[in-house]
Amino acid sequence: MEKTQTFWQWFQDHNEQLVMLNDLGEQERTALEEALQQQLTLYCDGLTYEMGAPTANGRTLTFTAEGDTDLFRYVVELVDNAPDLDWWEFVAFKQPMGTELKVRFDRYTFETRKMYFEQLECAEEPDMLGLRIAVEGSKPDDEDFQVGVYVTLEALLGEFDCATLLGYVETVPLPAEPFKSGFQELDELPKFVEWFKQKRDE
């Protein structure tokens, strides 16, 4: 708890500068962003943050463990103890970004409307969801491609569900007729995941 208080005290001490972040010079802005990350690392090594664009209602600061479930409790603790500050909304974990997404990772671009999924059984972990993702130009041996698919799934489902529900993911080339091959549109995955969670918890 002491480390949590130390982080938030630093944040409050620099709140005015952080609110005006976009008005700072590039050098000063970069130094402040790096200092924020340094303070976050001192609280818990492995956590990072994402700062949303300013809006009329303020700005969102999202804390993420980058899918490392061992660190999830530190994210929750940090946000649960956040001060009530004008302009800021503090969020635990990367949130779902909606559907019909276009996600760029490394040299690849993934469009969810052109991707499909089917459920796979996780025999060793029945409470986890296995997925087969059909995507044009699938490269099963290319690590960057596989990570890009996972990043796309995280954008659809959010960090928490992606890390705690997905037990296995594999990619395959896109069939000529995906629906006849048993696939569903990837944009339907968030609804499917909600159904899966309800069924699991019955």
MIKOL-726675 format. One record per residue: residue number from 0; x, y, z of N, C-alpha, C in turn. Coordinates in Angstrom, 2 decimals. Example, Ala and Ser with C-alpha at 12.3 -4.5 7.8 and 13.67 -1.06 7.14 Angstrom:
NODE   i   neast  nnorth     nup  caeast canorth    caup   ceast  cnorth     cup
NODE   0   13.19   -5.69    7.80   12.30   -4.50    7.80   13.20   -3.30    7.80
NODE   1   12.85   -2.25    7.08   13.67   -1.06    7.14   12.90    0.03    7.87
//
This chain:
NODE   i   neast  nnorth     nup  caeast canorth    caup   ceast  cnorth     cup
NODE   0    0.82   -1.21    0.00    0.00    0.00    0.00    0.86    1.26    0.00
NODE   1    2.02    1.18    0.65    2.91    2.34    0.71    3.36    2.74   -0.69
NODE   2    3.69    1.75   -1.54    4.12    2.06   -2.90    2.99    2.69   -3.70
NODE   3    1.75    2.23   -3.44    0.59    2.81   -4.11    0.47    4.29   -3.76
NODE   4    0.59    4.59   -2.47    0.49    5.98   -2.01    1.61    6.84   -2.58
NODE   5    2.81    6.26   -2.68    3.95    7.00   -3.23    3.70    7.38   -4.69
NODE   6    3.15    6.43   -5.46    2.85    6.71   -6.87    1.83    7.83   -6.99
NODE   7    0.75    7.72   -6.25   -0.32    8.72   -6.39    0.10   10.08   -5.84
NODE   8    0.98   10.08   -4.86    1.48   11.37   -4.36    2.30   12.05   -5.44
NODE   9    3.14   11.27   -6.13    3.92   11.84   -7.24    2.98   12.36   -8.32
NODE  10    1.96   11.59   -8.64    1.03   11.98   -9.69    0.34   13.31   -9.33
NODE  11   -0.11   13.42   -8.09   -0.78   14.65   -7.67    0.18   15.84   -7.66
NODE  12    1.43   15.58   -7.29    2.44   16.65   -7.29    2.71   17.18   -8.70
NODE  13    2.50   16.32   -9.70    2.78   16.70  -11.09    1.49   16.81  -11.90
NODE  14    0.37   16.85  -11.23   -0.92   16.83  -11.92   -1.08   17.99  -12.90
NODE  15   -0.68   19.17  -12.49   -0.86   20.34  -13.36   -0.07   20.19  -14.65
NODE  16    1.16   19.69  -14.55    1.98   19.47  -15.76    1.36   18.38  -16.63
NODE  17    0.86   17.32  -15.99    0.28   16.21  -16.75   -0.99   16.63  -17.48
NODE  18   -1.79   17.48  -16.83   -3.00   17.99  -17.48   -2.63   18.79  -18.73
NODE  19   -1.53   19.55  -18.64   -1.09   20.42  -19.75   -0.09   19.72  -20.67
NODE  20   -0.05   18.40  -20.63    0.98   17.63  -21.34    1.10   18.03  -22.81
NODE  21   -0.01   18.19  -23.50    0.02   18.49  -24.93    0.55   19.89  -25.22
NODE  22    0.56   20.75  -24.21    1.03   22.12  -24.41    2.53   22.27  -24.12
NODE  23    3.13   21.20  -23.63    4.55   21.25  -23.30    5.40   21.08  -24.55
NODE  24    6.63   21.55  -24.49    7.58   21.29  -25.58    7.89   19.80  -25.66
NODE  25    8.35   19.36  -26.82    8.57   17.93  -27.04    9.51   17.33  -26.00
NODE  26   10.59   18.02  -25.70   11.58   17.51  -24.75   10.97   17.39  -23.35
NODE  27   10.25   18.42  -22.93    9.65   18.42  -21.60    8.54   17.36  -21.51
NODE  28    7.76   17.23  -22.58    6.69   16.23  -22.61    7.26   14.82  -22.51
NODE  29    8.30   14.55  -23.30    8.92   13.22  -23.27    9.49   12.91  -21.89
NODE  30   10.14   13.89  -21.28   10.72   13.69  -19.94    9.64   13.38  -18.91
NODE  31    8.49   14.06  -19.02    7.40   13.83  -18.07    6.78   12.45  -18.29
NODE  32    6.61   12.05  -19.53    6.06   10.73  -19.83    6.99    9.63  -19.32
NODE  33    8.29    9.83  -19.49    9.26    8.85  -19.00    9.28    8.81  -17.47
NODE  34    9.10    9.98  -16.85    9.07   10.02  -15.39    7.84    9.30  -14.85
NODE  35    6.72    9.44  -15.54    5.49    8.73  -15.14    5.70    7.22  -15.23
NODE  36    6.32    6.78  -16.33    6.60    5.34  -16.46    7.58    4.87  -15.38
NODE  37    8.56    5.68  -15.07    9.52    5.31  -14.04    8.83    5.14  -12.68
NODE  38    7.93    6.06  -12.35    7.20    5.95  -11.10    6.31    4.71  -11.08
NODE  39    5.73    4.39  -12.22    4.89    3.20  -12.32    5.72    1.93  -12.14
NODE  40    6.92    1.92  -12.71    7.83    0.78  -12.56    8.28    0.62  -11.12
NODE  41    8.51    1.74  -10.43    8.89    1.67   -9.02    7.76    1.07   -8.18
NODE  42    6.52    1.36   -8.60    5.37    0.75   -7.91    5.31   -0.74   -8.21
NODE  43    5.40   -1.12   -9.50    5.36   -2.53   -9.89    6.02   -2.69  -11.24
NODE  44    7.16   -3.34  -11.26    7.88   -3.59  -12.50    7.04   -4.48  -13.41
NODE  45    6.81   -4.04  -14.63    6.00   -4.82  -15.57    4.71   -4.11  -15.97
NODE  46    4.32   -3.09  -15.22    3.14   -2.32  -15.58    3.51   -1.17  -16.52
NODE  47    2.61   -0.85  -17.42    2.78    0.30  -18.29    1.45    1.06  -18.32
NODE  48    1.42    2.13  -19.07    0.19    2.92  -19.14   -0.07    3.37  -20.57
NODE  49   -1.33    3.70  -20.83   -1.73    4.30  -22.10   -2.57    5.53  -21.77
NODE  50   -2.21    6.66  -22.34   -2.91    7.90  -22.08   -3.77    8.26  -23.28
NODE  51   -5.07    8.40  -23.04   -5.98    8.75  -24.11   -5.85   10.21  -24.50
NODE  52   -6.40   10.54  -25.65   -6.38   11.93  -26.12   -7.31   12.77  -25.25
NODE  53   -6.96   14.04  -25.04   -7.83   14.90  -24.24   -9.17   15.14  -24.92
NODE  54  -10.24   15.16  -24.13  -11.58   15.45  -24.62  -12.18   16.55  -23.75
NODE  55  -13.39   16.95  -24.07  -14.07   17.98  -23.27  -14.32   17.50  -21.84
NODE  56  -14.40   16.17  -21.67  -14.67   15.60  -20.34  -13.41   15.21  -19.58
NODE  57  -12.27   15.39  -20.21  -11.03   15.03  -19.53  -10.24   14.00  -20.31
NODE  58   -9.44   13.25  -19.59   -8.51   12.32  -20.23   -8.50   11.00  -19.48
NODE  59   -8.36    9.91  -20.21   -8.32    8.57  -19.61   -6.88    8.11  -19.50
NODE  60   -6.53    7.60  -18.33   -5.21    7.00  -18.12   -5.45    5.53  -17.78
NODE  61   -5.02    4.66  -18.69   -5.25    3.23  -18.54   -3.97    2.55  -18.09
NODE  62   -4.06    1.76  -17.03   -2.92    1.00  -16.54   -3.04   -0.44  -17.03
NODE  63   -1.95   -0.99  -17.53   -1.99   -2.32  -18.11   -0.81   -3.17  -17.63
NODE  64   -1.08   -4.46  -17.49   -0.03   -5.42  -17.17    0.41   -6.16  -18.43
NODE  65   -0.04   -5.68  -19.59    0.28   -6.30  -20.89   -0.06   -7.78  -20.88
NODE  66   -1.21   -8.10  -20.25   -1.70   -9.48  -20.27   -1.07  -10.41  -19.26
NODE  67   -0.16   -9.93  -18.42    0.50  -10.77  -17.42   -0.43  -10.91  -16.20
NODE  68   -1.13  -12.03  -16.11   -2.13  -12.20  -15.05   -1.52  -12.19  -13.66
NODE  69   -0.24  -12.50  -13.54    0.42  -12.45  -12.22    0.46  -11.03  -11.66
NODE  70    0.35  -10.04  -12.55    0.43   -8.64  -12.13   -0.93   -7.95  -12.08
NODE  71   -1.98   -8.68  -12.40   -3.31   -8.06  -12.48   -3.73   -7.43  -11.16
NODE  72   -3.37   -8.08  -10.05   -3.82   -7.56   -8.75   -3.19   -6.19   -8.45
NODE  73   -2.00   -5.95   -9.00   -1.35   -4.65   -8.78   -2.05   -3.55   -9.58
NODE  74   -2.54   -3.90  -10.76   -3.30   -2.95  -11.56   -4.58   -2.56  -10.82
NODE  75   -5.28   -3.57  -10.32   -6.54   -3.33   -9.60   -6.29   -2.49   -8.35
NODE  76   -5.25   -2.84   -7.61   -4.93   -2.10   -6.37   -4.64   -0.63   -6.68
NODE  77   -3.89   -0.39   -7.75   -3.53    0.98   -8.10   -4.77    1.81   -8.43
NODE  78   -5.64    1.26   -9.26   -6.83    2.00   -9.68   -7.82    2.15   -8.52
NODE  79   -7.94    1.11   -7.70   -8.86    1.18   -6.54   -8.46    2.29   -5.57
NODE  80   -7.17    2.62   -5.54   -6.68    3.63   -4.60   -6.39    4.97   -5.27
NODE  81   -6.87    5.14   -6.49   -6.63    6.38   -7.22   -7.37    7.55   -6.56
NODE  82   -6.76    8.72   -6.52   -7.44    9.90   -5.98   -8.52   10.38   -6.94
NODE  83   -9.46   11.11   -6.44  -10.51   11.71   -7.27  -10.01   13.05   -7.78
NODE  84   -9.57   13.06   -9.01   -8.98   14.26   -9.60   -9.81   14.73  -10.79
NODE  85  -10.09   16.03  -10.82  -10.75   16.60  -11.99   -9.90   16.31  -13.23
NODE  86  -10.59   16.08  -14.34   -9.95   15.90  -15.64   -9.54   14.45  -15.91
NODE  87   -9.31   13.66  -14.86   -8.76   12.31  -15.07   -9.79   11.22  -14.81
NODE  88   -9.74   10.19  -15.67  -10.44    8.93  -15.41   -9.38    7.83  -15.43
NODE  89   -9.25    7.09  -14.34   -8.23    6.05  -14.22   -8.89    4.68  -14.46
NODE  90   -8.32    3.90  -15.37   -8.94    2.66  -15.82   -7.97    1.50  -15.65
NODE  91   -8.49    0.38  -15.15   -7.70   -0.85  -15.03   -7.85   -1.68  -16.29
NODE  92   -6.76   -1.98  -16.94   -6.67   -2.86  -18.10   -7.17   -2.19  -19.40
NODE  93   -6.55   -2.59  -20.49   -6.98   -2.13  -21.81   -8.40   -2.60  -22.06
NODE  94   -9.24   -1.69  -22.50  -10.66   -1.99  -22.70  -10.95   -2.39  -24.14
NODE  95  -12.06   -3.12  -24.39  -12.44   -3.44  -25.77  -12.62   -2.17  -26.59
NODE  96  -12.25   -2.24  -27.84  -12.28   -1.06  -28.71  -13.43   -1.09  -29.71
NODE  97  -14.35   -2.07  -29.53  -15.47   -2.17  -30.45  -15.22   -3.23  -31.52
NODE  98  -15.96   -3.14  -32.61  -15.83   -4.10  -33.70  -15.47   -3.37  -34.99
NODE  99  -15.34   -4.15  -36.05  -14.92   -3.61  -37.36  -13.64   -2.79  -37.19
NODE 100  -12.68   -3.43  -36.56  -11.41   -2.77  -36.25  -10.38   -3.00  -37.36
NODE 101   -9.46   -2.08  -37.46   -8.28   -2.25  -38.31   -7.08   -2.07  -37.39
NODE 102   -6.35   -3.16  -37.18   -5.24   -3.17  -36.22   -3.93   -3.35  -36.97
NODE 103   -3.00   -2.44  -36.72   -1.67   -2.55  -37.34   -0.67   -3.04  -36.31
NODE 104    0.09   -4.04  -36.69    1.16   -4.55  -35.82    2.34   -4.93  -36.68
NODE 105    3.50   -4.34  -36.35    4.70   -4.57  -37.14    4.39   -4.24  -38.60
NODE 106    4.61   -5.15  -39.52    4.36   -4.87  -40.94    3.00   -5.37  -41.41
NODE 107    2.17   -5.82  -40.48    0.89   -6.42  -40.84   -0.28   -5.52  -40.44
NODE 108   -1.37   -5.64  -41.20   -2.63   -4.98  -40.87   -3.72   -6.04  -40.81
NODE 109   -4.49   -6.03  -39.73   -5.55   -7.01  -39.52   -6.89   -6.28  -39.49
NODE 110   -7.81   -6.71  -40.35   -9.16   -6.14  -40.37  -10.12   -7.20  -39.87
NODE 111  -10.79   -6.90  -38.75  -11.65   -7.92  -38.13  -12.79   -8.34  -39.04
NODE 112  -13.26   -7.46  -39.92  -14.38   -7.83  -40.80  -13.96   -8.85  -41.85
NODE 113  -12.65   -9.05  -41.99  -12.15  -10.02  -42.96  -11.59  -11.27  -42.28
NODE 114  -11.86  -11.42  -40.97  -11.33  -12.54  -40.20  -12.49  -13.35  -39.61
NODE 115  -12.21  -14.61  -39.31  -13.26  -15.52  -38.83  -12.70  -16.37  -37.70
NODE 116  -13.61  -16.96  -36.91  -13.17  -17.81  -35.80  -14.06  -19.02  -35.64
NODE 117  -13.51  -20.04  -35.03  -14.30  -21.16  -34.54  -13.72  -21.61  -33.21
NODE 118  -14.59  -22.18  -32.37  -14.17  -22.59  -31.03  -13.41  -23.90  -31.10
NODE 119  -12.37  -23.99  -30.28  -11.63  -25.24  -30.10  -11.78  -25.67  -28.64
NODE 120  -11.80  -26.96  -28.43  -11.90  -27.47  -27.07  -10.54  -27.37  -26.36
NODE 121  -10.56  -26.95  -25.10   -9.37  -26.95  -24.26   -9.55  -28.08  -23.23
NODE 122   -9.16  -29.28  -23.62   -9.41  -30.45  -22.78   -8.78  -30.31  -21.40
NODE 123   -7.56  -29.78  -21.34   -6.86  -29.66  -20.07   -7.36  -28.48  -19.25
NODE 124   -7.98  -27.49  -19.91   -8.50  -26.31  -19.21   -9.91  -26.02  -19.71
NODE 125  -10.91  -26.78  -19.23  -12.27  -26.64  -19.75  -12.90  -25.27  -19.51
NODE 126  -12.36  -24.51  -18.56  -12.89  -23.16  -18.31  -12.28  -22.12  -19.22
NODE 127  -11.34  -22.54  -20.06  -10.68  -21.63  -20.99  -11.22  -21.87  -22.39
NODE 128  -11.08  -20.85  -23.22  -11.61  -20.89  -24.57  -10.47  -21.06  -25.57
NODE 129  -10.62  -22.05  -26.45   -9.68  -22.22  -27.54  -10.27  -21.62  -28.81
NODE 130   -9.42  -21.00  -29.62   -9.90  -20.37  -30.84   -9.02  -20.75  -32.03
NODE 131   -9.68  -20.98  -33.14   -8.98  -21.09  -34.43   -9.37  -19.86  -35.24
NODE 132   -8.39  -19.07  -35.64   -8.64  -17.83  -36.36   -8.27  -18.03  -37.83
NODE 133   -9.24  -17.80  -38.70   -8.99  -17.88  -40.14   -8.73  -16.48  -40.67
NODE 134   -7.58  -16.32  -41.30   -7.21  -14.99  -41.80   -6.43  -15.16  -43.10
NODE 135   -6.70  -14.28  -44.03   -6.03  -14.33  -45.32   -4.53  -14.12  -45.13
NODE 136   -3.73  -14.94  -45.79   -2.28  -14.81  -45.70   -1.72  -15.27  -44.38
NODE 137   -2.40  -16.21  -43.71   -1.94  -16.70  -42.40   -0.50  -17.20  -42.47
NODE 138    0.28  -16.83  -41.45    1.69  -17.23  -41.38    1.94  -17.88  -40.01
NODE 139    1.64  -19.17  -39.87    1.73  -19.83  -38.57    3.13  -19.82  -37.97
NODE 140    4.16  -19.71  -38.81    5.54  -19.75  -38.30    6.14  -18.36  -38.08
NODE 141    5.36  -17.33  -38.35    5.84  -15.95  -38.19    5.35  -15.42  -36.84
NODE 142    6.27  -15.24  -35.90    5.89  -14.83  -34.55    5.21  -13.47  -34.55
NODE 143    5.71  -12.53  -35.37    5.10  -11.20  -35.43    3.65  -11.29  -35.90
NODE 144    3.39  -12.17  -36.86    2.02  -12.35  -37.36    1.12  -12.89  -36.25
NODE 145    1.61  -13.88  -35.52    0.82  -14.48  -34.44    0.54  -13.47  -33.33
NODE 146    1.56  -12.68  -32.99    1.36  -11.64  -31.96    0.34  -10.62  -32.45
NODE 147    0.41  -10.28  -33.74   -0.55   -9.33  -34.31   -1.99   -9.83  -34.21
NODE 148   -2.19  -11.12  -34.42   -3.53  -11.71  -34.27   -3.99  -11.58  -32.82
NODE 149   -3.08  -11.87  -31.88   -3.44  -11.76  -30.46   -3.76  -10.31  -30.09
NODE 150   -2.98   -9.37  -30.59   -3.24   -7.95  -30.33   -4.62   -7.56  -30.87
NODE 151   -4.99   -8.12  -32.01   -6.31   -7.86  -32.58   -7.40   -8.43  -31.68
NODE 152   -7.20   -9.63  -31.17   -8.17  -10.22  -30.25   -8.29   -9.40  -28.97
NODE 153   -7.16   -8.88  -28.49   -7.17   -8.06  -27.29   -7.95   -6.77  -27.53
NODE 154   -7.83   -6.21  -28.73   -8.58   -4.99  -29.05  -10.08   -5.26  -29.09
NODE 155  -10.46   -6.47  -29.51  -11.87   -6.85  -29.56  -12.44   -7.15  -28.17
NODE 156  -11.67   -7.86  -27.36  -12.18   -8.40  -26.09  -11.75   -7.62  -24.86
NODE 157  -10.67   -6.85  -24.97  -10.10   -6.21  -23.80   -9.04   -7.10  -23.18
NODE 158   -8.15   -6.47  -22.43   -7.00   -7.18  -21.85   -7.42   -8.27  -20.87
NODE 159   -8.38   -7.98  -20.00   -8.74   -8.92  -18.94   -9.31  -10.22  -19.51
NODE 160  -10.33  -10.12  -20.37  -10.94  -11.32  -20.93   -9.95  -12.08  -21.81
NODE 161   -9.14  -11.35  -22.56   -8.18  -12.00  -23.44   -7.18  -12.84  -22.63
NODE 162   -6.71  -12.29  -21.52   -5.69  -12.97  -20.72   -6.27  -14.08  -19.86
NODE 163   -7.50  -13.93  -19.40   -8.06  -14.90  -18.45   -8.95  -15.95  -19.10
NODE 164   -9.35  -15.74  -20.37  -10.26  -16.68  -21.02   -9.64  -17.48  -22.16
NODE 165   -8.68  -16.87  -22.86   -8.13  -17.55  -24.03   -7.03  -18.51  -23.61
NODE 166   -7.31  -19.80  -23.75   -6.32  -20.81  -23.39   -5.46  -21.22  -24.55
NODE 167   -5.97  -21.05  -25.77   -5.23  -21.51  -26.93   -5.74  -20.76  -28.16
NODE 168   -4.82  -20.29  -28.99   -5.18  -19.61  -30.24   -4.28  -20.13  -31.35
NODE 169   -4.88  -20.50  -32.46   -4.09  -20.88  -33.63   -4.67  -20.18  -34.85
NODE 170   -3.87  -19.98  -35.87   -4.33  -19.34  -37.09   -4.24  -20.31  -38.25
NODE 171   -5.17  -20.17  -39.18   -5.20  -21.00  -40.39   -5.52  -20.10  -41.58
NODE 172   -5.19  -20.55  -42.79   -5.56  -19.77  -43.97   -7.07  -19.62  -44.09
NODE 173   -7.52  -18.57  -44.73   -8.94  -18.30  -44.90   -9.54  -19.26  -45.92
NODE 174  -10.55  -20.07  -45.52  -11.20  -20.96  -46.49  -11.98  -20.16  -47.53
NODE 175  -12.24  -20.79  -48.66  -13.01  -20.12  -49.72  -14.41  -19.77  -49.24
NODE 176  -14.99  -20.64  -48.42  -16.33  -20.41  -47.88  -16.29  -20.62  -46.36
NODE 177  -15.91  -19.60  -45.61  -15.70  -19.75  -44.16  -16.90  -20.30  -43.40
NODE 178  -18.11  -19.84  -43.74  -19.29  -20.28  -42.99  -19.55  -21.77  -43.19
NODE 179  -19.33  -22.26  -44.39  -19.52  -23.69  -44.66  -18.46  -24.53  -43.96
NODE 180  -17.34  -23.89  -43.61  -16.27  -24.60  -42.91  -16.43  -24.51  -41.39
NODE 181  -17.53  -23.92  -40.93  -17.80  -23.87  -39.50  -17.33  -22.61  -38.79
NODE 182  -16.91  -21.59  -39.54  -16.41  -20.37  -38.93  -17.52  -19.34  -38.75
NODE 183  -17.31  -18.43  -37.82  -18.18  -17.28  -37.62  -17.36  -16.01  -37.85
NODE 184  -18.04  -14.90  -38.11  -17.34  -13.63  -38.29  -16.64  -13.24  -36.99
NODE 185  -15.40  -12.78  -37.08  -14.64  -12.43  -35.88  -15.31  -11.30  -35.09
NODE 186  -16.02  -10.41  -35.77  -16.71   -9.33  -35.06  -17.82   -9.83  -34.15
NODE 187  -18.20  -11.11  -34.30  -19.20  -11.71  -33.40  -18.55  -12.31  -32.15
NODE 188  -17.21  -12.28  -32.08  -16.51  -12.92  -30.97  -16.87  -12.32  -29.60
NODE 189  -16.98  -10.99  -29.44  -17.35  -10.47  -28.11  -18.68  -11.03  -27.59
NODE 190  -19.69  -11.17  -28.45  -20.97  -11.76  -28.04  -20.78  -13.24  -27.68
NODE 191  -19.97  -13.94  -28.47  -19.72  -15.35  -28.20  -19.02  -15.53  -26.85
NODE 192  -18.08  -14.65  -26.55  -17.35  -14.72  -25.27  -18.29  -14.49  -24.10
NODE 193  -19.22  -13.56  -24.22  -20.20  -13.33  -23.15  -21.05  -14.57  -22.95
NODE 194  -21.47  -15.21  -24.04  -22.23  -16.46  -23.95  -21.40  -17.55  -23.28
NODE 195  -20.13  -17.64  -23.65  -19.23  -18.65  -23.09  -19.08  -18.46  -21.58
NODE 196  -18.92  -17.21  -21.13  -18.77  -16.93  -19.71  -20.03  -17.30  -18.92
NODE 197  -21.19  -16.98  -19.49  -22.43  -17.31  -18.82  -22.61  -18.82  -18.69
NODE 198  -22.31  -19.53  -19.77  -22.42  -20.99  -19.76  -21.45  -21.60  -18.77
NODE 199  -20.23  -21.07  -18.73  -19.20  -21.59  -17.82  -19.60  -21.39  -16.36
NODE 200  -20.26  -20.27  -16.09  -20.58  -19.93  -14.70  -21.89  -20.54  -14.19
NODE 201  -22.61  -21.23  -15.10  -23.88  -21.85  -14.68  -23.65  -22.99  -13.69
//
